[in-house]
Amino acid sequence: MRDVEMVVDQLMQYFSGPKFREDVEQGKARFFEGAGILDEESQDYENKMIQFSHWYLFSRRLIEYHKTPIEAYEEFNDLRLDTEVIENIKNVRSQRHSLFEVLKVSGDYILVKDMFSGYKIKVLGVEFIQGFNKGDIIESRVIPKNDSFYFAGSFCFHPPEAKKFIKKEVKVVNKLPVDQQDTAREDLIFRLFKMNSKYVQYTHVPLNMIYTNEGQLKF
């Protein structure tokens, strides 16, 4: 989604600068500990870098400010943003970062269900729509704009065999007190992302030894 790309490009340029060196170092250490060592020639390199940028700007809190960059950007007087980017930030701030189950793939949209809330969302403007299938479990960010919804542009596709485990973990989060659910949801999404990265990396290891809360490989 071009609107998100514009926001990410300008915010990342600022929040990855010298002033935030410690944030960048800690952020990369935590994220790529889960994502694994990246090879610039690998097939998923670009997607992983997009995922990192989105996580760093939209999910991870800055050390000193205790807010995410997209929440805190107005506090920095030396940050200059294009007018269009400022308008786009309003939509991006309203994003829903979640796990989604694909219910239907049509010619120009995808119908998904938020696995935490149960809400069904019709997502428009999906690139490479042929890469999605009914029943897929994906991590992504949905952005509202003009009474419609769009994907932010980064995805983590979980294997179908992990669906039962994921649904069980989602139920655990949904049973928590409401004021704890947002943090618990983000923690679960990130933990599942780490599991998925290990699953892709260690193809010889059975899925049930990676998508698990037990054993030596739990995350």
Backbone torsions as a table, in degrees:
resi	resn	phi	psi	omega
1	MET	NA	122.1	-173.7
2	ARG	-60.7	-38.4	-179.4
3	ASP	-58.7	-42.4	179.9
4	VAL	-68.5	-40.9	179.6
5	GLU	-58.8	-41.0	179.3
6	MET	-64.0	-43.4	179.0
7	VAL	-63.2	-47.4	-178.1
8	VAL	-62.3	-45.4	-177.3
9	ASP	-58.4	-47.7	-175.4
10	GLN	-76.7	-39.5	178.5
11	LEU	-68.9	-39.4	-178.2
12	MET	-66.4	-36.6	178.6
13	GLN	-59.8	-37.6	-178.8
14	TYR	-82.2	-49.3	-172.4
15	PHE	-81.8	3.5	170.9
16	SER	-110.4	10.4	-179.6
17	GLY	-77.4	179.7	-175.8
18	PRO	-55.2	-34.1	-178.7
19	LYS	-62.0	-25.7	-175.2
20	PHE	-116.4	29.3	-176.9
21	ARG	-58.3	-42.8	-179.2
22	GLU	-65.3	-39.0	177.1
23	ASP	-62.2	-44.1	-179.0
24	VAL	-63.7	-45.2	-178.3
25	GLU	-63.6	-46.1	179.6
26	GLN	-67.8	-38.7	179.6
27	GLY	-63.4	-46.7	179.2
28	LYS	-63.7	-40.1	-179.4
29	ALA	-61.4	-45.1	-178.3
30	ARG	-70.8	-45.5	-175.5
31	PHE	-67.0	-48.2	-174.2
32	PHE	-81.0	-11.1	168.3
33	GLU	-64.2	-36.0	177.9
34	GLY	-83.6	-37.2	-175.3
35	ALA	-81.0	-17.0	-177.3
36	GLY	87.7	166.8	179.1
37	ILE	-68.8	129.0	-176.0
38	LEU	-95.3	136.4	173.6
39	ASP	-103.6	125.2	-178.2
40	GLU	-60.4	-18.7	179.2
41	GLU	-91.5	-6.0	-176.6
42	SER	-71.0	155.7	-174.5
43	GLN	-65.4	-32.1	-175.6
44	ASP	-102.5	14.7	-176.9
45	TYR	-58.2	-49.5	-176.9
46	GLU	-62.2	-43.3	-179.7
47	ASN	-64.3	-40.2	179.2
48	LYS	-64.1	-38.2	179.5
49	MET	-68.6	-36.7	175.3
50	ILE	-65.1	-43.3	178.5
51	GLN	-60.0	-41.8	179.1
52	PHE	-63.1	-46.3	-179.1
53	SER	-59.7	-43.9	179.6
54	HIS	-65.1	-44.3	179.7
55	TRP	-63.7	-44.0	-177.3
56	TYR	-64.8	-39.1	-176.2
57	LEU	-87.5	-32.0	-170.1
58	PHE	-108.5	-21.3	-174.5
59	SER	-118.4	-35.5	-174.0
60	ARG	-87.5	131.2	179.4
61	ARG	-82.2	138.4	176.4
62	LEU	-66.0	143.3	-174.5
63	ILE	-57.8	-48.9	-173.6
64	GLU	-82.5	-30.4	-170.5
65	TYR	-101.8	-13.3	177.5
66	HIS	58.0	28.0	174.7
67	LYS	-136.1	158.4	173.1
68	THR	-74.4	156.8	178.7
69	PRO	-54.0	-38.8	-177.8
70	ILE	-72.1	-21.3	175.1
71	GLU	-83.0	-30.3	-170.5
72	ALA	-100.3	-5.4	-167.9
73	TYR	-58.1	-30.8	-177.6
74	GLU	-69.7	-13.7	-178.7
75	GLU	-82.6	-4.9	-175.2
76	PHE	-109.5	105.0	-175.1
77	ASN	-67.6	-22.6	-178.6
78	ASP	-89.5	2.3	178.2
79	LEU	-88.0	118.2	-179.9
80	ARG	-108.4	119.8	-179.4
81	LEU	-120.1	146.3	175.0
82	ASP	-64.0	149.5	179.9
83	THR	-56.6	-41.0	-179.3
84	GLU	-64.3	-36.9	179.2
85	VAL	-66.3	-41.7	178.6
86	ILE	-60.2	-40.6	177.2
87	GLU	-65.2	-41.2	-179.3
88	ASN	-66.8	-31.8	-179.6
89	ILE	-59.0	-34.3	179.6
90	LYS	-58.6	-41.1	178.5
91	ASN	-72.5	-43.2	-177.1
92	VAL	-64.5	-34.2	177.3
93	ARG	-63.3	-24.8	-178.2
94	SER	-91.4	14.2	-177.5
95	GLN	-62.8	157.9	171.9
96	ARG	-117.3	110.4	176.6
97	HIS	-94.3	118.5	-172.6
98	SER	-159.8	-177.1	170.2
99	LEU	-101.9	131.9	-176.3
100	PHE	-125.5	140.8	172.7
101	GLU	-103.0	128.1	-179.8
102	VAL	-76.6	121.1	-179.6
103	LEU	-97.6	-31.8	-176.8
104	LYS	-156.8	139.2	174.9
105	VAL	-117.5	114.8	-178.9
106	SER	-109.6	-174.9	-177.3
107	GLY	-67.9	-33.1	-175.7
108	ASP	-131.2	10.3	177.5
109	TYR	-157.2	165.9	174.3
110	ILE	-126.5	131.9	175.6
111	LEU	-97.3	121.5	-179.0
112	VAL	-124.5	159.6	174.9
113	LYS	-118.6	126.2	174.8
114	ASP	-67.0	119.8	-174.1
115	MET	-71.6	-17.5	177.9
116	PHE	-88.2	-47.6	-175.7
117	SER	-93.1	-23.1	-175.9
118	GLY	84.1	-3.7	-179.3
119	TYR	-67.7	141.3	175.7
120	LYS	-98.2	135.0	-174.6
121	ILE	-130.7	130.9	175.8
122	LYS	-92.9	112.8	-175.1
123	VAL	-102.2	125.3	-177.4
124	LEU	-101.2	170.3	171.8
125	GLY	61.6	34.6	-176.6
126	VAL	-81.1	121.8	175.4
127	GLU	-78.1	149.7	178.8
128	PHE	51.8	47.4	-176.0
129	ILE	-59.7	-24.3	-179.8
130	GLN	-68.0	-11.9	178.6
131	GLY	-83.8	-3.3	-180.0
132	PHE	-105.4	145.2	178.8
133	ASN	-135.7	150.3	176.4
134	LYS	-56.8	132.5	-179.6
135	GLY	97.2	-12.1	178.2
136	ASP	-59.5	142.9	172.2
137	ILE	-110.0	117.5	-175.8
138	ILE	-128.6	147.7	167.5
139	GLU	-98.3	130.5	176.4
140	SER	-161.5	-179.0	177.0
141	ARG	-121.7	127.7	-179.9
142	VAL	-103.9	128.4	-176.1
143	ILE	-111.4	128.5	175.8
144	PRO	-83.0	143.6	174.6
145	LYS	-160.0	122.9	176.5
146	ASN	51.7	49.5	177.1
147	ASP	65.8	15.7	175.5
148	SER	-127.3	173.3	-178.5
149	PHE	-130.1	145.4	-177.8
150	TYR	-139.5	150.1	173.2
151	PHE	-75.6	145.5	179.2
152	ALA	-69.7	-28.0	175.2
153	GLY	124.1	-5.1	175.8
154	SER	-119.2	144.0	-174.8
155	PHE	-139.4	149.5	167.8
156	CYS	-128.1	112.5	-179.9
157	PHE	-91.3	116.9	177.8
158	HIS	-87.9	145.6	-179.3
159	PRO	-64.3	143.1	-179.2
160	PRO	-55.5	-32.2	-178.0
161	GLU	-67.2	-15.3	-179.7
162	ALA	-90.6	-1.0	-173.5
163	LYS	-58.2	-44.4	-178.1
164	LYS	-62.5	-44.9	179.3
165	PHE	-63.0	-44.3	-178.0
166	ILE	-63.0	-44.5	179.6
167	LYS	-61.2	-37.8	178.7
168	LYS	-64.2	-42.2	179.8
169	GLU	-68.2	-36.4	177.4
170	VAL	-62.7	-40.9	178.7
171	LYS	-61.5	-37.7	178.6
172	VAL	-61.2	-44.8	179.4
173	VAL	-63.5	-43.0	-176.8
174	ASN	-67.9	-17.0	178.8
175	LYS	-87.5	-8.2	179.6
176	LEU	-73.7	160.2	172.4
177	PRO	-55.3	146.2	-173.7
178	VAL	-54.9	-39.2	-176.4
179	ASP	-71.8	-7.3	178.0
180	GLN	-104.7	-10.2	-169.9
181	GLN	-70.9	-37.9	-178.7
182	ASP	-60.9	-47.8	179.6
183	THR	-64.8	-42.7	-179.7
184	ALA	-65.2	-35.8	178.2
185	ARG	-64.3	-46.0	179.1
186	GLU	-62.9	-40.3	179.6
187	ASP	-63.3	-42.8	179.7
188	LEU	-66.0	-44.8	179.7
189	ILE	-58.3	-43.0	-179.3
190	PHE	-69.2	-38.1	179.1
191	ARG	-65.4	-39.8	177.5
192	LEU	-67.8	-34.4	175.6
193	PHE	-60.9	-43.6	178.1
194	LYS	-62.9	-41.7	178.0
195	MET	-61.3	-44.0	-179.4
196	ASN	-62.4	-41.1	179.6
197	SER	-62.8	-40.7	177.9
198	LYS	-68.2	-37.0	179.3
199	TYR	-62.6	-41.1	178.6
200	VAL	-70.9	-36.7	-176.5
201	GLN	-74.2	-42.0	-175.7
202	TYR	-108.2	76.8	-174.7
203	THR	-66.5	-18.0	-178.8
204	HIS	-84.8	-9.6	-177.8
205	VAL	-92.8	129.3	179.4
206	PRO	-58.3	145.3	-177.0
207	LEU	-57.2	-40.2	-175.8
208	ASN	-70.7	-6.5	174.1
209	MET	-94.0	-7.7	179.5
210	ILE	-109.3	-49.5	175.9
211	TYR	-84.3	79.6	-175.7
212	THR	-157.9	158.4	173.2
213	ASN	-103.6	6.8	-177.1
214	GLU	-124.1	162.2	174.1
215	GLY	84.9	177.7	-173.6
216	GLN	-72.4	-21.6	-175.4
217	LEU	-97.6	8.7	-178.4
218	LYS	-66.9	155.1	-175.4
219	PHE	-125.5	NA	NA
